[in-house]
Amino acid sequence: MNVLIIGSGAREHTIAWKLKQSEYCEEVFVAPGNAGTMAYGTHASVDIHNFEEVAKFATDFNIMMLVVGQENSLVEGIHDYFQEKEYLKHILVIGPKKAGAMLEGSKDFCKAFLQKYNIPTARYQTFTENTYREAVEYLRNHTYPVVLKADGLAAGKGVIISPDFEHALDALEDMLRNKRFGNAGTKVVIEEFLEGIEVSVFILTDGKEYVLLPEAKDYKRIGEGDAGLNTGGMGAISPVPFADEVFMQKVKERVIEPTIAGMQQEGLEYSGFLFIGLIKVNNEPYVIEYNVRLGDPETEAILPRIKSDLFELFKSLHDHTLGSYKLEVDPRTAATVFLVSGGYPEGFEKGKEISGLDKVSPEVLVFHAGTKKVDDKLVNNGGRVIAVTALGNTLDEALAKANQAAETITWQGRYYRRDIGFDLRQEKV
């Protein structure tokens, strides 16, 4: 069976790597892909936002499964498009329809859903430019720090944590009046700041049954010690020591099960991954956000731990047999470290030649994100460039391997955090 993966990052590289291991997967295509995905599949030269073009490619190359890696296409309705066309209905689409994708596509929709179905989350209120004055008063009377979120998709950069009223007021003006995040910021969700430790939980669901995948913890800040600006993710660890059996049982009962019940109540047809961003506050799980696809860099840490055939798991989703599916997981720890371009997440230079990949231990997995082939050279072509993942019997062993690989791969201005997993080493909870 031929598979088409939509996306160009390390997440999509990891999915291609994992699917290529299946005996049922004949050929993998990635649109648009990157220099690394070429090792596991063929690049599809299509505009992924032009669904007609994607559909034509799927027909021409006998695609039987469409795996949507990134959120934009889901929010834009690619699954709906394929279901509405008689000649495309047979294609198995991994990813929810547009209505379900709103759980990520709109922070306001997400928060209202959480509130309606009594799923633990931070208290909030939503404002627009028309209610700007009310928003100012709300901030004036709020406790600090406070969180401001652009309602729509903002490439993971639409969240601002403000330490005081003046900072929050500047952020509000920047978002609502100065249109910092464009259309994504026409609404702003203001919510209470929760003090705790975050964990990413993933399920694959058909809207009725689900399979729980390995959890992970990612590291968003650019600087060591979790300092500096937010990024798309500087690394990840799986499993997470504090996400023990007791905590995960709470997650199932208080978050996952009511979420699926809410989907059914709302009539949201869902068929794909659900990424639940959680924060553990006094041993209780609270939902920060939903994402309707796998996370990045978490994918690079969790898929290498899944021993089961990913293609078979996707088939089980569409056969509605997830309830009886037994996922086989490697008990070892996976550590992922992201190498990024100097200056990221702000200005950075592209086109710098990357070297050292041939010297990386064969035990370490290398997943490309912002890379490109120019003639015979591999160069950086984005902010986050390469993720390295190592498995170890302990967290320290996995980190040592991953950090050694990260040090080996170089280009002008290359940067990576050397302290990924630093907090989990002392985690006793």
N, C-alpha and C positions, 0 to 999 in steps of 0.2 A: 504494500500500500504506500502511495506517495503522500508526503506530508509537506505543507507549507507553513512556515513560521513567520509571523509578522513582528518585526523589530530589528534593532541593530546593535543592541548592547551586550554586555557580558551575560545578562540573564538569558537572552536568546541563544548566545553561544553555548551556554550550559545546557539549555533544553535540547539543542541540536546534538550536542555530545551525548546526552543521555538517550535520546530517541534512536540515534545511530546504532546503539548497542542492541536494539531489539531485532529479533529475527523476522518480525512482521513488518518492519519498516524498510521498504525497498529503496526509496530515494528521498532525501531531505532537501527542500528548497528554503532559502531564507531571504526575506524581502525587508529592507535592502541588505541586511547583513553587514559584516565588517571583515577585516583581513583575516581574522581567526576563524570565522564560521566557514570559510572556504575549505577547511580541513575536513568538515563533516557534511557539507552540502553544497549545492549550487546556488549562486546568487540569482535572485529574480529581479530583473530590472523593471520594477513597476512602482507607480506612485501609490503608496499604501493608503493614502486618503482618497484615492479615486477607486471606489468599490467596483465600478464597471471594469476598470483595468485589472483589478485583482481577480475578479470573476472570470475574465477572459483567460488570464494566465492559468487559473485553476482548471478551467475546461480544457485548454490546450495541452496541459501537462498531466492530465488525469489525476488531479489532487483529490484525495478521499478524506483528508483530515486537515483542518485549518486551526493552528494553535496561535492565538493572539497574545503575544507577549506583553505589549504595552497598552496602557489604558486609553489613549486618545481614540484609537480605532473602535474600541468597545463603546465608549461614550458617544461616538459619532454614529453608532448603530450598524457595525459591520455584520454582526450575527443576524440582525433583523433582515438586512439586505439579502443574505444568503438563504434565509428561510422563506422569503417572499418570492424568490425566483424558483419556478418549478424545476428547472434544469440544474439547480444548485442544492436542492433540499437534501440530497443524499450525502452531502459532505458533512462530516462530523466537525462541528465548531466548538473549540475549547475556549469558553469565555461567555459571559452573560449577554442577554439582549440589552438594548438601550435603557429600558426601564430599570433593570437590575443594576446596570452600570452607574446609575445615578447615586448609588451608595458611595461611590468615589467621586463622581462628577460634580456633586454639590454637597458642600459641607453642611449647609442648612438642611438639605433633605436628609442627610445622614443623622444629624443631631435630632431632628424631629422624629425620625424612625426609632432611634435609641430611646428617646423619651417616651414615645407611645407604647413601646413594648417593654418598658421598665428594665432596660439593660443599663447597668451602671456606667455612668459617664459624667463628665464635669458639667456643672450648671453653665448655661449660656444664654445669649440673646443675639439676634441677627439685626443688622442695620444696613440701610442703603444711603445714597447721597441725599435723598429726600428726608431721611430721618437723622441727618448728621448731628443736629443739635441734641436730640435725645441720646445719641451715642456718646457725645461729649459729657453729658450729665451722668450717664451710666458709668463712664470711666472715672468721673470725678468722685463717685461714691463707691467705687470698686476697691477691693483689697488687692495688694500687689505682692508679687508679680502677677501680670495678667497676660492672656494669650489672645492674639488677633490673627484670624485666618481668612485668607481670600476664599470666597465660596467655591470657585471653580478650579480647574486644573492649572497649576502654576509650576509644573516641573519640579515639584518637591520643595519649592522655595517660597511658597506663599504663607508661611507661618512665622510670626514675629512674637517673641516673648519680651514684654516690656517690664522693666524693673520699677518704674514709677509713672505718675500721671503725665508728666511732660513728655517722656519718651513715647508713651502710648498715644498721646494726642498727635505727636509728629507722625507716628506710624499710621494712625487713622486717616490723617489728612493725605499722606502719601498714597494710601491705598484707594480711598474713596474719591478724593478730589484731583489728585495728580495722576491717577490711573496707573500706578506703578505696575500692576499686574494685568493691565488691559481689561478685557471682558471678564476675566476670572475674578476680578476684584470689584465688580459692580455691587456685590453684597459682601459684607464683612461679618464674620461670626466672632463675637467676643465671648471668651469663656474663662472660667476660673483656672488657675494654674494648680496642677496636682503635683505634689512632691512624692516621688517614688522612683522606681527603677522600671525601665521599659523592656518589653519582650514582644516579639513578632510571632503570632500564631497563624498557622495556615491550614485550611481545609480544602478538599475538592468535593464539591456538592452538586447534586442534580436538583436542589431545592427541596428535597425530602429526606434523603439519606446523605451521609458524608463519610469521608475518610480523613482522619486527623494525620497531618504530615508532621515531620520533625519541626520543632520550634527553633527560633534563632534570636540573637540579640545583635542589632546593628549599631554602628557608631557614626553619627551624623556630623559632628563638629570637625572642622578642618584641623584644629590644633590638638596636640597631645594634652592629656588631662581633661578632654572634652571642653576645650576652649575655642573661641573664635566663631566664624560664620558657619551656618548650616551648609551641608553639601548634599549630594545625592546618596552619600554613604561611603565611608572610608574603610569599612571592614565589617566582618560579622563572625559570630561564634555560634556553633550548634553542637550539642545540646546546651541549654542554659541551666546551670546548677540550681537556681532558686525556683525554676518552674518544675517543682516536684509533683508527685502523684496527687497530693492533697490540693495544691494550687490548681493543677490542671483539671481536677474534678470540679472545682468551683467554676473554672472557665467553661467547661462543658455545660454545666447546669445553669449558670447565670448569664452566659454570653452566647455560646454556639447554638444551643437548643432554642432559646427564645428568638434568636436571629432567624433561624430557619422557619420557625413558626410564624414569625412576622412576615417573612417573604411570602409564605403561603396565604396569609391573611390579606396581604396587599396585592396578591395576584402577580408577583414578580417572578417571571420565568427565569430560572437561574440554572446555568450549566457551565461550571468552570471553577476556577480557584477563587477563594475568598481569603484575603489577608486581613487579619484583625490585629491592628496596632493596639497593644495593651500597656497599661502601667499598673504596677503592683503597689498599692497604697495600703500600708498596715495589713499586709497579707491578703488583701482583697483585690480582685481584678477590675479595672475600669477601662472602658474602651476610649481610646484617643481618636481613632479613625478606622474606617474600612477602606481597603483597596480591593479592586475587583480582578486582580491578577497577582502573580508572584512578585515578591519584592526583589530589589536589586540594591545591595549585594547579598541579601539572604539566600537567594536561589543558588548562588555559587557555594554556599555552605550546606544547604539542606539536600540538594539533589545528589551530591556525591555520597551522602549517607543513606540514600534510598537504594536498597539492593533489588527491589522489585522492578519488573519491566514497566517503564513509564507508558509505553504504548498500550500494554494490557490494562493499566490503570485508567487510561483515557477511554478505552473500549468499555470498561466496566461502568464508567460514568454514563455513557450513552446507552448501555444495556440496562441501566437502572439496577445494577447489582452491587452498588457500593456498600450496602449494609452487610454483605457477607464477604467483602474483600479483605484479605489479610495482608497488610503492608509489612514488608520485611525491611528492617532498619539496622544499619551498622551501628553498634553501640559506641564506637570510637568518637572522639571529638574532632570536628572540622573547624579549622581557623582560616578565614579569608582576609587577605590584606589587599587594599586597592592602591595602585600606583597612579598618581595624578600629575597633570601638567603644572609646572610652577606658576603661581598666581591664582590658580583655581581656588575658590569658586568665582573669582572675579576675572579680570583680564588675563589671558594666557596666549602663548604663541604655539601655532601648529607647525607641522612639517619637520620636526626634529627627529633625526634618525634614532631608532631604538636598537640597542645591542644587548647581548648577554643571554638571550632566550635559549641558545644552544647549550649554555652552561648550567641551566636549571636542572635540578635532580629529577629523574623520571618519575619519582614518587609524588612530585608536586604537580597539581593541575594548573594550567595557565589558561585563563579565559579573557578574550579580548573584548574591549568596549570601544574606546575611541582610537581605533587604529586604521591605517590605510596603507596599501601597497603603492609606491611610486617608483616605477621602473622595477629594479630588483631590491629596493629598500623598503623597510617597514618603518613608518613614521607615525607620530602621534597626530590624531585628528579630532581631539576633543578634550574635555576637562578631565574626566575619569578615563583612563587609558587601558590599564590591564589589571585584572584581579588574579591573585595567586591563592590557591586553596591547598592546604595540607591536612592530612588525617593523622591523628596520633592517639596513643592509648591514654594520654593525659592532655590537659589543656596546654601545659608548658611544652610538651613534646610537639604538639601540632603547631603552636606559635613559633617555636624555634625553627622548624622546617619552613614555615611560611615566610618568616622574616628573613631567613637566609636567601630564599628565592627572590624576595623583593629587593634585597640588596644587590643581587646579581644582575638584575635587569636595569638598564640605565639609558637615559637620554638627557640632553641638556635641560636642566631645570626640574628634573624628576623629583617628586616628593611622595613620601608615604608616612603614615603614623606607625611608630615603633611600639606603641602602647595598646594596641587593640587587645581587648580581653583583660586589661589591667584591673578593672573593678571586680571581675569574676574570680580572679585569683584569690581574693580575700573574702569572697562571698561565702557566708556561713549559714545564711537563712534557709 
